[in-house]
Amino acid sequence: MEIGAGNFGNLLELRGEFGLVVGTDLFRPATSDWREKGIEFVLTDAASCLRPDTFDLVAFNPVSHGGSLRRPGSGRGEGA
């Protein structure tokens, strides 16, 4: 499973190693062929909706929003 899977590039590499590969993200991938490629996708903020001990490997892909996020209390974007 990859948290923050984006357009599932990392999962394409992992699908040959595992029987089930699942990506989670806040947004659907830009392409719609993820299921044909053997990838399952769940719209969620992390993995809280999935049962514990379901996956052998959990990867985390850091969020990249190009400075649109704000630091607590700073009032400035990440890239500022």
C-alpha positions in Angstrom: 0.0 0.0 0.0 1.1 3.5 -0.7 -0.3 6.5 1.2 -0.3 9.5 -1.1 -0.1 7.4 -4.3 -0.7 10.3 -6.7 -0.7 8.8 -10.1 0.5 5.4 -8.8 4.0 5.4 -10.4 5.5 3.6 -7.3 2.8 1.0 -7.3 3.5 0.1 -10.9 6.9 -1.0 -9.7 5.5 -2.9 -6.7 2.7 -4.8 -8.4 5.1 -7.6 -9.6 6.3 -8.2 -6.0 2.9 -8.4 -4.2 -0.4 -10.0 -4.9 -2.4 -6.8 -4.1 -1.2 -3.3 -4.5 -3.4 -0.4 -3.2 -2.9 3.3 -3.4 -4.6 5.9 -1.2 -4.8 9.6 -1.9 -7.1 12.6 -1.5 -7.6 12.8 -5.2 -8.3 10.3 -8.0 -5.4 9.6 -10.3 -5.4 11.7 -13.5 -5.6 8.5 -15.6 -8.4 6.0 -15.4 -6.4 2.8 -16.3 -5.2 2.0 -12.8 -7.5 -1.0 -12.4 -6.4 -2.5 -15.7 -2.8 -2.2 -14.5 -3.6 -4.3 -11.4 -3.8 -1.5 -8.9 -6.6 -0.8 -6.4 -7.2 2.8 -5.4 -9.0 4.2 -2.3 -10.0 7.9 -1.9 -9.0 8.6 1.7 -6.7 10.9 3.7 -4.4 8.0 4.8 -5.2 4.4 5.7 -7.5 4.8 8.6 -10.3 3.2 6.7 -8.3 -0.1 6.2 -7.9 -2.9 8.6 -4.7 -3.2 10.5 -2.3 -6.0 9.5 -3.7 -6.1 5.9 -0.5 -5.1 4.1 3.1 -6.5 4.1 4.5 -3.1 3.1 3.2 0.4 3.6 5.0 3.2 1.7 4.4 6.9 2.3 4.8 9.4 -0.5 5.2 12.9 0.9 2.7 15.5 -0.1 3.8 18.0 -2.7 1.6 21.1 -3.1 4.1 23.6 -4.5 4.0 26.0 -1.6 0.2 26.1 -1.3 0.2 24.8 2.3 0.6 27.1 5.3 2.8 26.6 8.3 0.9 26.8 11.5 1.0 30.4 12.9 3.2 31.8 10.1 0.6 32.9 7.6 3.1 32.1 4.9 3.1 29.3 2.4 5.6 26.4 2.5 7.6 27.8 -0.4 7.8 31.3 1.1 
